[in-house]
Amino acid sequence: MKRTIPLAALLVLMLACPLAGMAQSPDIPTAITNALGQGDASGLSAYFNDNVELVVDNRNDIFSKQQSHGILTDFFRKNRVDSFNVLHKGERGMSCFIIGTLATDLATYRVYVLTRKNENQHFIQQLRIEPSNE
């Protein structure tokens, strides 16, 4: 009987540890949402992957990190950001996404950001800033 208590405790710990790890989702860093809310292209580009699928204005392609930074800088220069609100977020494996609303002085946009976590760093794989239908 004395041996079953330590074995039972060990079994409980072994089962609880994977569940605790699952509770920690690879949530998108707040620096990304803050950069969107401030219209900060440099803050966003710090999280860009080497290549980013970017949909902004009439541009829809896979761009290098540097090209993506330039496109966003131009977008934020033309559209002064008032606010960014996250409407939905989710994750699957090591990928996370957010969907939100970007309010600017000229229009309201629907924003989709997809990141992938690699070596404890989030990298933006896809960024879509499209006119909202609202």
N, CA and C of each residue as an Amber inpcrd file, in Angstrom:
protein
   402
   0.8180000  -1.2030000   0.0000000   0.0000000   0.0000000   0.0000000
   0.8560000   1.2590000   0.0000000   1.9900000   1.2190000   0.6680000
   2.8520000   2.3940000   0.7060000   3.3880000   2.7300000  -0.6820000
   3.5940000   1.7170000  -1.5270000   4.1240000   1.9600000  -2.8650000
   3.0730000   2.5300000  -3.8150000   1.8070000   2.2770000  -3.5840000
   0.7770000   2.7600000  -4.5000000   0.5540000   4.2610000  -4.3670000
   0.7650000   4.8140000  -3.2080000   0.5770000   6.2580000  -3.0510000
   1.6130000   7.0210000  -3.8790000   2.9200000   6.7230000  -3.7890000
   3.8610000   7.4490000  -4.6440000   3.6240000   7.1690000  -6.1340000
   3.2650000   5.9600000  -6.4930000   2.9830000   5.6660000  -7.8940000
   1.7490000   6.4140000  -8.3750000   0.7300000   6.5010000  -7.5330000
  -0.4750000   7.2330000  -7.9000000  -0.1650000   8.7180000  -8.0510000
   0.6510000   9.2590000  -7.1590000   1.0240000  10.6700000  -7.2500000
   1.8270000  10.9260000  -8.5210000   2.7300000  10.0170000  -8.8510000
   3.5200000  10.1490000 -10.0670000   2.6200000  10.0790000 -11.3050000
   1.6620000   9.1760000 -11.2780000   0.7270000   9.0500000 -12.3910000
  -0.0910000  10.3270000 -12.5810000  -0.5530000  10.9180000 -11.4920000
  -1.3190000  12.1610000 -11.5580000  -0.4550000  13.2800000 -12.1380000
   0.7950000  13.3860000 -11.6950000   1.6980000  14.4140000 -12.2240000
   1.9720000  14.2190000 -13.7070000   2.1480000  12.9760000 -14.1240000
   2.4170000  12.7050000 -15.5300000   1.2250000  13.0770000 -16.4010000
   0.0330000  12.8670000 -15.8980000  -1.1600000  13.2080000 -16.6580000
  -1.4410000  14.7060000 -16.6310000  -1.1150000  15.3770000 -15.5320000
  -1.4080000  16.7990000 -15.3930000  -0.4390000  17.6660000 -16.1880000
   0.8060000  17.2700000 -16.3160000   1.7980000  18.0980000 -17.0060000
   1.4650000  18.3340000 -18.4780000   1.0960000  17.3200000 -19.2490000
   0.7200000  17.6120000 -20.6340000  -0.5020000  18.5180000 -20.7320000
  -1.4530000  18.3800000 -19.8140000  -2.6320000  19.2310000 -19.8400000
  -2.2670000  20.6740000 -19.5330000  -1.3250000  20.8880000 -18.6180000
  -0.8830000  22.2500000 -18.3100000  -0.2010000  22.8590000 -19.5170000
   0.5600000  22.0810000 -20.2470000   1.2180000  22.5740000 -21.4550000
   0.2210000  22.9350000 -22.5330000  -0.8740000  22.2100000 -22.6100000
  -1.8960000  22.5000000 -23.6110000  -2.6410000  23.7830000 -23.2810000
  -2.7350000  24.1230000 -22.0020000  -3.4550000  25.3230000 -21.6090000
  -2.7170000  26.5850000 -22.0430000  -1.4210000  26.4920000 -22.2810000
  -0.6400000  27.6380000 -22.7040000  -0.6340000  27.6900000 -24.2290000
  -1.5680000  28.4220000 -24.7850000  -1.6450000  28.5080000 -26.2380000
  -0.5870000  29.4750000 -26.7490000  -0.1270000  29.2640000 -27.9730000
   0.8780000  30.1670000 -28.5380000   0.2240000  31.4600000 -29.0280000
  -0.3700000  32.2070000 -28.1140000  -1.1120000  33.4160000 -28.4360000
  -0.2420000  34.4340000 -29.1650000  -0.8400000  35.1870000 -30.0680000
  -0.1260000  36.2240000 -30.8080000   0.3440000  37.2960000 -29.8250000
   1.6030000  37.7050000 -29.9240000   2.1300000  38.7230000 -28.9980000
   1.3290000  40.0250000 -29.0590000   1.1680000  40.6520000 -27.9080000
   0.4490000  41.9230000 -27.8570000   1.1900000  43.0070000 -28.6350000
   2.4940000  42.8550000 -28.8190000   3.2490000  43.8410000 -29.6070000
   2.7030000  43.9370000 -31.0370000   2.2080000  42.8340000 -31.5750000
   1.6450000  42.8470000 -32.9250000   0.3350000  43.6260000 -32.9370000
  -0.5460000  43.3540000 -31.9860000  -1.8240000  44.0730000 -31.9450000
  -1.5940000  45.5450000 -31.5980000  -0.6250000  45.8290000 -30.7410000
  -0.3030000  47.2220000 -30.4180000   0.2220000  47.9580000 -31.6460000
   1.0770000  47.3030000 -32.4250000   1.6200000  47.9240000 -33.6410000
   0.5030000  48.2250000 -34.6310000  -0.4590000  47.3250000 -34.7520000
  -1.6020000  47.5840000 -35.6330000  -2.3960000  48.7820000 -35.1330000
  -2.6060000  48.8610000 -33.8370000  -3.3770000  49.9540000 -33.2500000
  -2.6880000  51.2960000 -33.3490000  -1.3790000  51.2820000 -33.5200000
  -0.6150000  52.5260000 -33.6200000  -0.1970000  52.8340000 -35.0550000
  -0.5250000  51.9520000 -35.9770000  -0.1000000  52.1490000 -37.3580000
   1.4120000  52.1130000 -37.4800000   2.0350000  51.1980000 -36.7650000
   3.4920000  51.1010000 -36.6790000   4.0150000  49.9840000 -37.5880000
   4.4010000  50.3470000 -38.8010000   4.8970000  49.3590000 -39.7670000
   6.1890000  48.7050000 -39.2760000   7.0500000  49.4510000 -38.6350000
   8.3080000  48.8880000 -38.1310000   8.0570000  47.8730000 -37.0220000
   7.0990000  48.1730000 -36.1590000   6.7490000  47.2320000 -35.0930000
   6.2000000  45.9320000 -35.6430000   5.4050000  46.0240000 -36.7040000
   4.8720000  44.8220000 -37.3470000   5.9690000  44.0550000 -38.0760000
   6.8120000  44.7840000 -38.8020000   7.8240000  44.1090000 -39.6190000
   8.8600000  43.3810000 -38.7660000   8.9680000  43.7380000 -37.5050000
   9.8680000  43.0090000 -36.6020000   9.4220000  41.5480000 -36.4490000
   8.1460000  41.2860000 -36.7260000   7.5990000  39.9330000 -36.6080000
   7.4040000  39.2490000 -37.9610000   7.7550000  39.9090000 -39.0480000
   7.5700000  39.3080000 -40.3560000   8.4830000  38.1190000 -40.5650000
   7.9600000  37.1030000 -41.2350000   8.7790000  36.0020000 -41.7170000
   9.6180000  36.5540000 -42.8730000  10.5500000  35.7900000 -43.3730000
  11.3740000  36.2520000 -44.4940000  10.5110000  36.6310000 -45.6890000
   9.4320000  35.8800000 -45.9100000   8.4560000  36.1830000 -46.9520000
   7.0750000  36.1960000 -46.3150000   6.2520000  37.1580000 -46.7260000
   4.9340000  37.3400000 -46.1220000   3.8900000  37.3890000 -47.2270000
   2.8090000  36.6350000 -47.0430000   1.6710000  36.7710000 -47.9510000
   0.9170000  38.0080000 -47.4900000   0.9170000  39.0200000 -48.3400000
   0.3910000  40.3180000 -47.9560000  -0.7310000  40.7410000 -48.8960000
  -1.8370000  41.1660000 -48.2980000  -2.9570000  41.7290000 -49.0530000
  -3.2410000  43.0990000 -48.4460000  -2.8270000  44.1450000 -49.1550000
  -3.0200000  45.5210000 -48.6950000  -3.2820000  46.3780000 -49.9220000
  -4.2900000  47.2400000 -49.8280000  -4.7030000  48.0500000 -50.9680000
  -4.9640000  47.1190000 -52.1530000  -4.3500000  47.3570000 -53.2800000
  -4.5500000  46.5010000 -54.4460000  -3.4000000  45.5200000 -54.6310000
  -2.6270000  45.3150000 -53.6120000  -1.4880000  44.3980000 -53.6860000
  -1.8410000  43.0900000 -53.0130000  -1.6100000  42.0120000 -53.7230000
  -1.9350000  40.6790000 -53.2180000  -0.8870000  39.7210000 -53.7620000
   0.1270000  39.4460000 -52.9430000   1.2160000  38.5940000 -53.4000000
   2.0540000  38.1860000 -52.1940000   3.0670000  37.4230000 -52.4650000
   4.0480000  37.0770000 -51.4410000   5.2250000  38.0250000 -51.6300000
   5.5290000  38.7840000 -50.5770000   6.5640000  39.8000000 -50.6300000
   7.6630000  39.4820000 -49.6220000   8.8430000  40.0080000 -49.8620000
   9.9360000  39.8750000 -48.8980000   9.6020000  40.7210000 -47.6680000
  10.3380000  40.4950000 -46.6260000  10.1590000  41.2560000 -45.3910000
  10.3220000  42.7590000 -45.6660000  11.3230000  43.1220000 -46.4370000
  11.5960000  44.5280000 -46.7330000  10.4920000  45.1420000 -47.6000000
  10.0360000  44.4050000 -48.6130000   8.9540000  44.9040000 -49.4550000
   7.6760000  45.0920000 -48.6460000   7.3790000  44.1230000 -47.7840000
   6.1790000  44.1930000 -46.9450000   6.2350000  45.4110000 -46.0270000
   7.4000000  45.6720000 -45.4710000   7.5660000  46.8450000 -44.6090000
   7.2610000  48.1200000 -45.3820000   7.7750000  48.2320000 -46.5970000
   7.5280000  49.4130000 -47.4170000   6.0640000  49.5930000 -47.7680000
   5.3970000  48.5020000 -48.0970000   3.9720000  48.5560000 -48.4480000
   3.1530000  49.0130000 -47.2450000   3.4620000  48.4670000 -46.0620000
   2.7260000  48.8700000 -44.8580000   3.0200000  50.3090000 -44.4630000
   4.2690000  50.7200000 -44.6090000   4.6220000  52.1130000 -44.3050000
   3.7920000  53.0530000 -45.1640000   3.6770000  52.7370000 -46.4390000
   2.8810000  53.5400000 -47.3600000   1.4030000  53.5240000 -46.9660000
   0.8820000  52.3480000 -46.6180000  -0.5250000  52.2260000 -46.2160000
  -0.8070000  53.0810000 -44.9770000   0.0490000  52.9780000 -43.9580000
  -0.1780000  53.7280000 -42.7250000   0.0560000  55.2310000 -42.9200000
   0.8560000  55.6140000 -43.8930000   1.0580000  57.0320000 -44.2040000
  -0.2300000  57.6070000 -44.7990000  -0.9130000  56.8070000 -45.6100000
  -2.1530000  57.2570000 -46.2560000  -3.3710000  57.1200000 -45.3480000
  -3.3190000  56.2120000 -44.3760000  -4.4480000  55.9100000 -43.4980000
  -4.0190000  56.0530000 -42.0440000  -4.3610000  57.1950000 -41.4300000
  -3.9990000  57.4040000 -40.0240000  -4.8850000  56.5000000 -39.1490000
  -4.2540000  55.6540000 -38.3650000  -4.9830000  54.6690000 -37.5620000
  -5.5740000  55.3170000 -36.3230000  -6.8660000  55.0590000 -36.1110000
  -7.5480000  55.5070000 -34.9040000  -7.5600000  54.4050000 -33.8490000
  -7.8300000  53.1610000 -34.2860000  -7.8830000  52.0560000 -33.3170000
  -7.8250000  50.7140000 -34.0340000  -7.4910000  49.6970000 -33.2560000
  -7.5480000  48.3170000 -33.7300000  -8.1940000  47.4850000 -32.6370000
  -9.2290000  46.7300000 -33.0090000  -9.9390000  45.8750000 -32.0510000
  -9.9320000  44.4430000 -32.5430000  -9.4960000  43.5380000 -31.6760000
  -9.5120000  42.1120000 -32.0000000 -10.9320000  41.5950000 -31.8200000
 -11.4570000  40.9680000 -32.8690000 -12.8070000  40.4060000 -32.8230000
 -12.7900000  38.9120000 -32.5310000 -11.7620000  38.2430000 -33.0220000
 -11.6900000  36.7880000 -32.8870000 -10.2270000  36.3720000 -32.9340000
  -9.9040000  35.3380000 -32.1860000  -8.5570000  34.7820000 -32.2630000
  -8.6290000  33.2820000 -32.0640000  -7.6410000  32.5970000 -32.5790000
  -7.6110000  31.1500000 -32.4570000  -6.2230000  30.6170000 -32.7000000
  -6.0950000  29.3250000 -32.4920000  -4.8020000  28.6750000 -32.6980000
  -5.0070000  27.2210000 -33.0450000  -4.0280000  26.7120000 -33.7680000
  -4.0060000  25.2990000 -34.1160000  -2.5450000  24.9020000 -34.2050000
  -2.1450000  24.0330000 -33.3170000  -0.7440000  23.6430000 -33.2780000
   0.1080000  24.8460000 -32.9270000   1.0670000  25.1320000 -33.7690000
   1.9650000  26.2550000 -33.5280000   1.5800000  27.4910000 -34.3410000
   0.3970000  27.4800000 -34.9400000  -0.0920000  28.6330000 -35.6970000
  -1.1900000  29.3400000 -34.9170000  -1.2080000  30.6530000 -35.0090000
  -2.2330000  31.4700000 -34.3630000  -2.7620000  32.4730000 -35.3700000
  -3.9740000  32.9340000 -35.1310000  -4.5140000  33.9770000 -35.9850000
  -5.3660000  34.9260000 -35.1680000  -5.4890000  36.1370000 -35.6920000
  -6.4440000  37.0990000 -35.1520000  -7.1890000  37.7140000 -36.3220000
  -8.4280000  38.0550000 -36.0530000  -9.2550000  38.8120000 -36.9840000
  -9.7050000  40.0390000 -36.2190000  -9.5690000  41.1940000 -36.8300000
  -9.9330000  42.4060000 -36.1230000 -10.3920000  43.4940000 -37.0620000
 -10.7220000  44.6250000 -36.4560000 -11.1740000  45.7910000 -37.1860000
 -10.1870000  46.9230000 -36.9620000  -9.7100000  47.4810000 -38.0640000
  -8.7830000  48.6020000 -38.0380000  -9.5420000  49.8510000 -38.4880000
  -9.7220000  50.7900000 -37.5700000 -10.4070000  52.0340000 -37.9000000
  -9.3640000  53.0900000 -38.2260000  -9.4990000  53.7050000 -39.3960000
  -8.5950000  54.7800000 -39.8030000  -9.3970000  56.0370000 -40.0740000
  -8.6980000  57.1240000 -40.3750000  -9.3860000  58.3720000 -40.6550000
 -10.1550000  58.3300000 -41.9710000  -9.8000000  57.3890000 -42.8650000
 -10.4590000  57.3190000 -44.1710000 -11.4840000  56.1940000 -44.2980000
 -11.2350000  55.0680000 -43.6180000 -12.1140000  53.9000000 -43.7880000
 -11.9070000  52.9280000 -42.6310000 -12.7390000  51.8930000 -42.6340000
 -12.6000000  50.8010000 -41.6750000 -12.1790000  49.5600000 -42.4460000
 -11.2340000  48.8170000 -41.8860000 -10.6760000  47.6520000 -42.5580000
 -10.8160000  46.4150000 -41.6900000 -10.9650000  45.2850000 -42.3550000
 -10.9380000  43.9820000 -41.6960000  -9.4990000  43.4930000 -41.7960000
  -8.9350000  43.0560000 -40.6800000  -7.5390000  42.6240000 -40.6270000
  -7.4710000  41.1650000 -40.2080000  -6.6550000  40.4220000 -40.9200000
  -6.3920000  39.0260000 -40.5970000  -4.8790000  38.8580000 -40.4920000
  -4.4120000  38.3150000 -39.3700000  -2.9870000  38.0660000 -39.1600000
  -2.8130000  36.5970000 -38.8040000  -1.9400000  35.9120000 -39.5330000
  -1.6050000  34.5170000 -39.2610000  -0.1300000  34.4490000 -38.8940000
   0.1590000  33.8740000 -37.7290000   1.5490000  33.7180000 -37.3010000
   1.8640000  32.2410000 -37.1000000   3.1340000  31.9580000 -37.1140000
   3.6170000  30.6150000 -36.8110000   4.7400000  30.7740000 -35.8110000
   4.7000000  29.9660000 -34.7600000   5.7250000  30.0260000 -33.7230000
   6.8630000  29.0820000 -34.0880000   8.0730000  29.6260000 -34.0430000
   9.2710000  28.8580000 -34.3580000  10.3640000  29.2710000 -33.3740000
  10.8250000  28.3280000 -32.5850000  11.8650000  28.5890000 -31.5860000
  11.4880000  29.7550000 -30.6720000  10.2960000  29.7050000 -30.0940000
   9.7860000  30.6970000 -29.1470000   9.6380000  32.0900000 -29.7340000
   9.5930000  32.2220000 -31.0380000   9.4040000  33.5040000 -31.7130000
   8.2360000  33.3720000 -32.6750000   7.3440000  34.3450000 -32.6590000
   6.2290000  34.3650000 -33.6040000   6.6590000  35.0730000 -34.8730000
   6.2970000  34.5130000 -36.0170000   6.5830000  35.1160000 -37.3080000
   5.2760000  35.2680000 -38.0700000   5.0330000  36.4710000 -38.5890000
   3.8270000  36.7180000 -39.3760000   4.0080000  36.0680000 -40.7410000
   3.1190000  35.1330000 -41.0580000   3.1180000  34.4410000 -42.3370000
   2.2000000  35.1350000 -43.3400000   1.0850000  35.6530000 -42.8130000
   0.0780000  36.2670000 -43.6770000  -0.5250000  37.4750000 -42.9670000
  -0.6910000  38.5510000 -43.7170000  -1.3340000  39.7590000 -43.2130000
  -2.2530000  40.2800000 -44.2950000  -3.5230000  40.4130000 -43.9290000
  -4.5320000  40.9150000 -44.8650000  -5.1940000  42.1350000 -44.2340000
  -5.1860000  43.2490000 -44.9630000  -5.8930000  44.4630000 -44.5470000
  -6.8100000  44.8120000 -45.7050000  -8.1020000  44.5060000 -45.5210000
  -9.0740000  44.6530000 -46.6050000 -10.2190000  45.5520000 -46.1710000
 -10.7940000  46.2850000 -47.1080000 -11.9330000  47.1500000 -46.7450000
 -13.0500000  46.3330000 -46.0900000 -13.5900000  46.9100000 -45.0350000
 -14.6740000  46.2460000 -44.3120000 -15.9890000  46.4370000 -45.0570000
 -16.8730000  45.4630000 -44.9420000 -18.1800000  45.5420000 -45.5840000
 -19.2120000  46.2520000 -44.7090000 -18.7760000  46.7320000 -43.5640000
 -19.7160000  47.3700000 -42.6250000 -20.0370000  48.7700000 -43.0300000
